[in-house]
Amino acid sequence: MRLTVIGTGYVGLVTGACLADTGNEVVGVDKNPDKISTLNRGECPIYEPGLTELLQANMKSGRLRFSMDLAEGVRHGDVIFIAVGTPARDDGSSDMTAVRGVADEIADHTDRPKIVVLKSTVPVGTGDEIEERINRRAKHRVCVVNNPEFLKEGTGVEDFFKPDRVVIGAEDPHAASVIRELHEPFVRNQRPIYIMHRKAAEMSKYAANSYLAARISFINQIANICDSLGIDVNEVRLGMGSDRRIGFQFLYPGAGYGGSCFPKDVQSLVHTARRAGVQADLLDSVHQVNERQREILFRKIVSRFGGSLNDHCFAIWGVSFKPKTDDIREAPAVTTINKLLEAGATVRAHDPIALPNLRKLLGDRVTYHESGYEALDGADALVIVTEWNEFRSPTFEEIHRRLRQPVIFDGRNLYSLETMRNLNFEYYSIGRPAVIPARH
């Protein structure tokens, strides 16, 4: 099938590459010339495991190419995917400027009946609006389908190839059947394809992300209570998560969630509820709890070192919002770093992948270190914010030797309290008693 994907960000690239890999002829369109040049060189502008190889293989086969010519892309595709950004405004609503702009371009260049698929996360009712907007000015009928993505950064390619489910929101049976056919190669393991009303599909994406965010905020609030009572939240998590009705997924206490989805989607759903005249107290609290949680490491640091951090230096391990991605959008590490800088501290940052993005954001306000151990040199404490695998079993003797004093603030509870006690570290984690060596 001839497909066009408009937008070559995370969702657009994964979608285009995976659909090309099943034999479709895909054109990826973006207005950013640097991004298109990078892609046409066979390079991937984002870090996502397996994506570079997938792009290169399908470009070599001729099934995937990239262009800045949106008109040509519209003419190419029988099915056109919209995968552009819908960033949050200050009031929590989604900025739909890019989606509407693309819709107008599709209307102007449509040369035959088309199916337009919204992959962008959009407010409930957007499908109705975009279909009416396009058909008001297009010469040929266009059907709009909502096909929300449930990709996790770091495992996006695998998630697309092996989805838990595929959700298709459509009011036109033929359009729904075409999009179903496109996804059938990915559900040969008997995972379901759900065809539902368009608004229900739009709501499904927000509801799923908001629920997962709620679990994270819930366990973080429990962790903070445990912290005050001297209880180990890991023991509580075992007692709670072993209930089959609850489970352990997304019940990991930490320094808060970040990224491009959870913060934005929770706020957008709250905004949608308010517009509908519905109180969304629970969802609003999910967001507020997370906003406070993103500062928890800084509060622990201030409690230990005092409010003025002049002449203090801190090593940061992990700046991406989660492992296996270079995405620092809404990352708790960025909040922690900014708070440390505002308090007068100096920061030495290390991350396996995301340092270039941090450098774009903060410039020379921090120093950047390819080696985690190098980042420790001369620091008063190590602050761990992202749970990259390589941080789980470091050489603790080397950490001890390089730090000015053996102090660790662990925002992901990577190490056991017993290990830290035996190695004579001063250790502060989330929702667990602090380890304070006898010398203190």
TAQUI-V672075 format. One record per residue. N is the residue number from 1. RES is the residue in three letters. SS is DSSP state (hx for helix, st for strand, lp for the rest). PSI is psi in radians with two decimals (none if undefined). OMEGA is omega in whole degrees, 0 to 359 (* if undefined). Layout:
BEGIN
[[N/RES/SS/PSI/OMEGA] [N/RES/SS/PSI/OMEGA]]
END
This chain:
BEGIN
[[1/MET/lp/2.61/180] [2/ARG/st/2.05/185] [3/LEU/st/2.60/172] [4/THR/st/2.37/176] [5/VAL/st/2.02/181] [6/ILE/st/2.03/186] [7/GLY/lp/2.05/182] [8/THR/lp/0.73/170] [9/GLY/lp/-2.78/184] [10/TYR/hx/-0.92/183] [11/VAL/hx/-0.78/183] [12/GLY/hx/-0.74/181] [13/LEU/hx/-0.80/180] [14/VAL/hx/-0.77/180] [15/THR/hx/-0.86/182] [16/GLY/hx/-0.78/182] [17/ALA/hx/-0.73/182] [18/CYS/hx/-0.67/178] [19/LEU/hx/-0.59/175] [20/ALA/hx/-0.58/183] [21/ASP/lp/-0.30/176] [22/THR/lp/0.26/172] [23/GLY/lp/-0.04/179] [24/ASN/lp/2.67/175] [25/GLU/st/1.96/190] [26/VAL/st/2.33/171] [27/VAL/st/2.18/175] [28/GLY/st/2.30/185] [29/VAL/st/2.39/175] [30/ASP/lp/2.60/181] [31/LYS/lp/-0.07/181] [32/ASN/lp/1.91/184] [33/PRO/hx/-0.61/179] [34/ASP/hx/-0.70/180] [35/LYS/hx/-0.76/180] [36/ILE/hx/-0.69/177] [37/SER/hx/-0.73/178] [38/THR/hx/-0.80/181] [39/LEU/hx/-0.70/181] [40/ASN/hx/-0.28/172] [41/ARG/lp/0.00/182] [42/GLY/lp/0.31/180] [43/GLU/lp/2.58/180] [44/CYS/lp/2.22/183] [45/PRO/lp/-0.14/177] [46/ILE/lp/2.81/175] [47/TYR/lp/2.08/176] [48/GLU/lp/2.05/184] [49/PRO/lp/2.22/176] [50/GLY/lp/-0.19/186] [51/LEU/hx/-0.70/180] [52/THR/hx/-0.81/181] [53/GLU/hx/-0.68/179] [54/LEU/hx/-0.74/177] [55/LEU/hx/-0.86/184] [56/GLN/hx/-0.73/181] [57/ALA/hx/-0.72/184] [58/ASN/hx/-0.47/172] [59/MET/hx/-0.70/180] [60/LYS/hx/-0.61/181] [61/SER/hx/-0.24/182] [62/GLY/lp/0.05/181] [63/ARG/lp/-0.21/184] [64/LEU/st/2.27/174] [65/ARG/st/2.91/186] [66/PHE/st/2.57/186] [67/SER/st/2.71/171] [68/MET/lp/-0.08/185] [69/ASP/lp/1.64/184] [70/LEU/hx/-0.66/180] [71/ALA/hx/-0.77/179] [72/GLU/hx/-0.66/178] [73/GLY/hx/-0.71/178] [74/VAL/hx/-0.76/180] [75/ARG/hx/-0.58/182] [76/HIS/hx/-0.79/194] [77/GLY/lp/2.29/165] [78/ASP/lp/-0.57/175] [79/VAL/st/2.27/182] [80/ILE/st/2.09/178] [81/PHE/st/2.30/173] [82/ILE/st/2.06/183] [83/ALA/lp/0.88/180] [84/VAL/lp/2.93/185] [85/GLY/lp/2.59/173] [86/THR/lp/1.18/186] [87/PRO/lp/2.77/181] [88/ALA/st/2.41/170] [89/ARG/lp/3.03/182] [90/ASP/lp/-0.53/181] [91/ASP/lp/0.11/179] [92/GLY/lp/-0.25/180] [93/SER/lp/2.81/180] [94/SER/st/2.34/177] [95/ASP/lp/1.94/186] [96/MET/lp/0.24/184] [97/THR/hx/-0.83/183] [98/ALA/hx/-0.74/181] [99/VAL/hx/-0.80/181] [100/ARG/hx/-0.66/178] [101/GLY/hx/-0.74/178] [102/VAL/hx/-0.71/179] [103/ALA/hx/-0.72/179] [104/ASP/hx/-0.68/178] [105/GLU/hx/-0.71/178] [106/ILE/hx/-0.79/180] [107/ALA/hx/-0.70/184] [108/ASP/hx/-0.45/187] [109/HIS/hx/0.08/179] [110/THR/lp/2.19/182] [111/ASP/lp/0.03/178] [112/ARG/lp/2.95/178] [113/PRO/lp/2.47/184] [114/LYS/st/2.82/167] [115/ILE/st/2.19/177] [116/VAL/st/2.22/183] [117/VAL/st/2.14/177] [118/LEU/st/1.88/171] [119/LYS/lp/-0.45/176] [120/SER/lp/2.52/175] [121/THR/lp/2.05/189] [122/VAL/lp/2.63/179] [123/PRO/lp/2.69/179] [124/VAL/lp/2.28/182] [125/GLY/lp/-0.13/182] [126/THR/hx/-0.69/180] [127/GLY/hx/-0.75/177] [128/ASP/hx/-0.80/182] [129/GLU/hx/-0.80/184] [130/ILE/hx/-0.68/178] [131/GLU/hx/-0.76/179] [132/GLU/hx/-0.68/181] [133/ARG/hx/-0.78/181] [134/ILE/hx/-0.84/186] [135/ASN/hx/-0.30/177] [136/ARG/hx/-0.47/184] [137/ARG/hx/-0.17/181] [138/ALA/lp/2.66/179] [139/LYS/lp/-0.30/181] [140/HIS/lp/2.66/184] [141/ARG/lp/2.40/178] [142/VAL/st/2.30/175] [143/CYS/st/2.35/180] [144/VAL/st/2.30/179] [145/VAL/st/2.48/171] [146/ASN/st/2.19/182] [147/ASN/lp/1.37/187] [148/PRO/lp/2.54/177] [149/GLU/lp/2.51/177] [150/PHE/lp/0.84/184] [151/LEU/lp/2.42/175] [152/LYS/lp/2.22/178] [153/GLU/lp/2.34/184] [154/GLY/lp/-0.44/177] [155/THR/lp/0.47/187] [156/GLY/hx/-0.76/181] [157/VAL/hx/-0.81/179] [158/GLU/hx/-0.71/180] [159/ASP/hx/-0.64/180] [160/PHE/hx/-0.74/181] [161/PHE/hx/-0.51/183] [162/LYS/lp/1.21/184] [163/PRO/lp/2.64/171] [164/ASP/lp/-0.67/179] [165/ARG/st/2.81/173] [166/VAL/st/2.26/180] [167/VAL/st/2.21/180] [168/ILE/st/2.04/178] [169/GLY/st/1.99/185] [170/ALA/lp/2.54/174] [171/GLU/lp/-0.21/180] [172/ASP/lp/2.06/184] [173/PRO/hx/-0.67/180] [174/HIS/hx/-0.78/178] [175/ALA/hx/-0.73/179] [176/ALA/hx/-0.71/182] [177/SER/hx/-0.61/178] [178/VAL/hx/-0.80/181] [179/ILE/hx/-0.59/175] [180/ARG/hx/-0.80/180] [181/GLU/hx/-0.69/179] [182/LEU/hx/-0.57/186] [183/HIS/hx/-0.17/183] [184/GLU/hx/-0.57/177] [185/PRO/hx/-0.33/184] [186/PHE/hx/-0.06/183] [187/VAL/lp/0.55/179] [188/ARG/lp/-0.24/175] [189/ASN/lp/0.33/175] [190/GLN/lp/0.34/172] [191/ARG/lp/2.59/188] [192/PRO/st/2.64/166] [193/ILE/st/2.09/181] [194/TYR/st/2.12/174] [195/ILE/st/2.17/186] [196/MET/st/3.12/176] [197/HIS/lp/2.63/186] [198/ARG/hx/-0.77/181] [199/LYS/hx/-0.59/178] [200/ALA/hx/-0.69/177] [201/ALA/hx/-0.74/178] [202/GLU/hx/-0.76/179] [203/MET/hx/-0.58/182] [204/SER/hx/-0.73/181] [205/LYS/hx/-0.82/180] [206/TYR/hx/-0.73/182] [207/ALA/hx/-0.73/180] [208/ALA/hx/-0.88/181] [209/ASN/hx/-0.67/181] [210/SER/hx/-0.62/177] [211/TYR/hx/-0.77/178] [212/LEU/hx/-0.71/177] [213/ALA/hx/-0.66/180] [214/ALA/hx/-0.67/177] [215/ARG/hx/-0.72/180] [216/ILE/hx/-0.82/180] [217/SER/hx/-0.62/179] [218/PHE/hx/-0.89/183] [219/ILE/hx/-0.51/176] [220/ASN/hx/-0.64/177] [221/GLN/hx/-0.69/174] [222/ILE/hx/-0.72/180] [223/ALA/hx/-0.70/181] [224/ASN/hx/-0.62/175] [225/ILE/hx/-0.76/177] [226/CYS/hx/-0.72/180] [227/ASP/hx/-0.77/182] [228/SER/hx/-0.44/184] [229/LEU/hx/0.03/180] [230/GLY/lp/0.50/180] [231/ILE/lp/2.54/176] [232/ASP/lp/1.97/183] [233/VAL/hx/-0.41/178] [234/ASN/hx/-0.62/177] [235/GLU/hx/-0.69/177] [236/VAL/hx/-0.72/180] [237/ARG/hx/-0.69/177] [238/LEU/hx/-0.79/181] [239/GLY/hx/-0.51/182] [240/MET/hx/-0.89/187] [241/GLY/hx/-0.35/179] [242/SER/lp/-0.26/173] [243/ASP/lp/2.12/184] [244/ARG/lp/-0.38/177] [245/ARG/lp/-0.28/185] [246/ILE/lp/-1.02/181] [247/GLY/lp/3.10/187] [248/PHE/lp/-0.24/185] [249/GLN/lp/2.38/179] [250/PHE/lp/0.47/173] [251/LEU/lp/0.84/177] [252/TYR/lp/1.98/179] [253/PRO/lp/2.61/181] [254/GLY/lp/-2.69/185] [255/ALA/lp/0.37/176] [256/GLY/lp/2.84/178] [257/TYR/lp/2.77/178] [258/GLY/lp/-2.63/179] [259/GLY/lp/-3.04/186] [260/SER/lp/-0.11/187] [261/CYS/lp/-1.13/189] [262/PHE/hx/-0.92/181] [263/PRO/hx/-0.78/182] [264/LYS/hx/-0.77/187] [265/ASP/hx/-0.66/177] [266/VAL/hx/-0.81/180] [267/GLN/hx/-0.67/180] [268/SER/hx/-0.68/179] [269/LEU/hx/-0.65/175] [270/VAL/hx/-0.77/180] [271/HIS/hx/-0.73/178] [272/THR/hx/-0.76/180] [273/ALA/hx/-0.78/181] [274/ARG/hx/-0.72/178] [275/ARG/hx/-0.52/179] [276/ALA/lp/0.02/180] [277/GLY/lp/0.41/182] [278/VAL/lp/2.29/175] [279/GLN/lp/2.37/180] [280/ALA/lp/0.94/185] [281/ASP/hx/-0.74/182] [282/LEU/hx/-0.84/181] [283/LEU/hx/-0.69/178] [284/ASP/hx/-0.68/179] [285/SER/hx/-0.63/177] [286/VAL/hx/-0.81/180] [287/HIS/hx/-0.78/183] [288/GLN/hx/-0.72/177] [289/VAL/hx/-0.74/181] [290/ASN/hx/-0.67/178] [291/GLU/hx/-0.73/178] [292/ARG/hx/-0.67/184] [293/GLN/hx/-0.54/180] [294/ARG/lp/-0.25/179] [295/GLU/lp/0.08/189] [296/ILE/hx/-0.67/179] [297/LEU/hx/-0.72/178] [298/PHE/hx/-0.72/179] [299/ARG/hx/-0.67/178] [300/LYS/hx/-0.67/179] [301/ILE/hx/-0.78/179] [302/VAL/hx/-0.69/178] [303/SER/hx/-0.60/181] [304/ARG/hx/-0.74/188] [305/PHE/hx/-0.23/182] [306/GLY/lp/2.86/186] [307/GLY/lp/-0.63/177] [308/SER/lp/2.12/183] [309/LEU/lp/0.37/174] [310/ASN/lp/2.44/180] [311/ASP/lp/0.17/175] [312/HIS/lp/2.57/181] [313/CYS/st/2.44/182] [314/PHE/st/2.36/175] [315/ALA/st/2.25/178] [316/ILE/st/2.17/172] [317/TRP/st/1.98/177] [318/GLY/lp/1.96/179] [319/VAL/lp/-0.29/175] [320/SER/lp/2.77/184] [321/PHE/lp/-0.32/176] [322/LYS/lp/2.90/178] [323/PRO/lp/2.83/175] [324/LYS/lp/0.49/174] [325/THR/lp/2.73/175] [326/ASP/lp/0.24/184] [327/ASP/lp/2.14/178] [328/ILE/lp/0.19/179] [329/ARG/lp/2.20/180] [330/GLU/lp/0.41/183] [331/ALA/lp/2.31/176] [332/PRO/hx/-0.53/179] [333/ALA/hx/-0.67/180] [334/VAL/hx/-0.72/175] [335/THR/hx/-0.81/181] [336/THR/hx/-0.80/181] [337/ILE/hx/-0.82/180] [338/ASN/hx/-0.70/178] [339/LYS/hx/-0.72/179] [340/LEU/hx/-0.76/180] [341/LEU/hx/-0.73/179] [342/GLU/hx/-0.53/180] [343/ALA/lp/0.05/175] [344/GLY/lp/0.05/182] [345/ALA/lp/2.84/168] [346/THR/st/2.66/187] [347/VAL/st/2.34/175] [348/ARG/st/1.97/190] [349/ALA/st/2.46/173] [350/HIS/st/2.41/172] [351/ASP/lp/2.46/181] [352/PRO/lp/-0.49/188] [353/ILE/lp/-0.63/198] [354/ALA/lp/0.06/182] [355/LEU/hx/-0.69/179] [356/PRO/hx/-0.66/178] [357/ASN/hx/-0.63/176] [358/LEU/hx/-0.68/179] [359/ARG/hx/-0.70/177] [360/LYS/hx/-0.61/183] [361/LEU/hx/-0.75/190] [362/LEU/hx/-0.15/178] [363/GLY/hx/-2.33/184] [364/ASP/hx/0.32/179] [365/ARG/hx/-0.36/175] [366/VAL/lp/2.92/173] [367/THR/st/2.63/189] [368/TYR/st/2.35/187] [369/HIS/lp/2.13/179] [370/GLU/lp/-0.46/178] [371/SER/lp/2.27/177] [372/GLY/hx/-0.66/180] [373/TYR/hx/-0.67/177] [374/GLU/hx/-0.64/180] [375/ALA/hx/-0.39/182] [376/LEU/hx/-0.35/189] [377/ASP/lp/2.07/177] [378/GLY/lp/0.08/181] [379/ALA/lp/2.59/178] [380/ASP/lp/-0.36/180] [381/ALA/st/2.73/172] [382/LEU/st/2.32/178] [383/VAL/st/2.02/181] [384/ILE/st/2.14/184] [385/VAL/lp/-0.48/181] [386/THR/lp/2.39/189] [387/GLU/lp/0.99/173] [388/TRP/lp/2.49/183] [389/ASN/hx/-0.63/184] [390/GLU/hx/-0.19/177] [391/PHE/hx/-0.16/188] [392/ARG/lp/-0.54/182] [393/SER/lp/1.11/180] [394/PRO/lp/3.04/173] [395/THR/lp/1.74/187] [396/PHE/hx/-0.52/178] [397/GLU/hx/-0.64/179] [398/GLU/hx/-0.68/176] [399/ILE/hx/-0.81/180] [400/HIS/hx/-0.74/185] [401/ARG/hx/-0.65/188] [402/ARG/hx/-0.55/180] [403/LEU/lp/2.61/174] [404/ARG/lp/-0.65/177] [405/GLN/lp/2.53/188] [406/PRO/lp/1.35/182] [407/VAL/st/2.27/179] [408/ILE/st/2.29/169] [409/PHE/st/2.02/188] [410/ASP/st/1.85/181] [411/GLY/lp/0.02/181] [412/ARG/lp/0.16/176] [413/ASN/lp/0.86/184] [414/LEU/lp/-0.49/190] [415/TYR/lp/2.62/179] [416/SER/lp/2.60/179] [417/LEU/hx/-0.64/181] [418/GLU/hx/-0.74/178] [419/THR/hx/-0.80/180] [420/MET/hx/-0.66/179] [421/ARG/hx/-0.78/181] [422/ASN/hx/-0.55/181] [423/LEU/lp/0.06/174] [424/ASN/lp/0.62/174] [425/PHE/lp/2.56/165] [426/GLU/st/2.13/196] [427/TYR/st/2.19/179] [428/TYR/st/2.18/181] [429/SER/lp/-2.83/186] [430/ILE/lp/2.02/176] [431/GLY/lp/0.40/178] [432/ARG/lp/2.68/179] [433/PRO/lp/2.49/176] [434/ALA/lp/2.59/173] [435/VAL/st/2.02/182] [436/ILE/lp/1.90/179] [437/PRO/lp/2.75/186] [438/ALA/lp/-0.51/183] [439/ARG/lp/-0.30/181] [440/HIS/lp/none/*]]
END
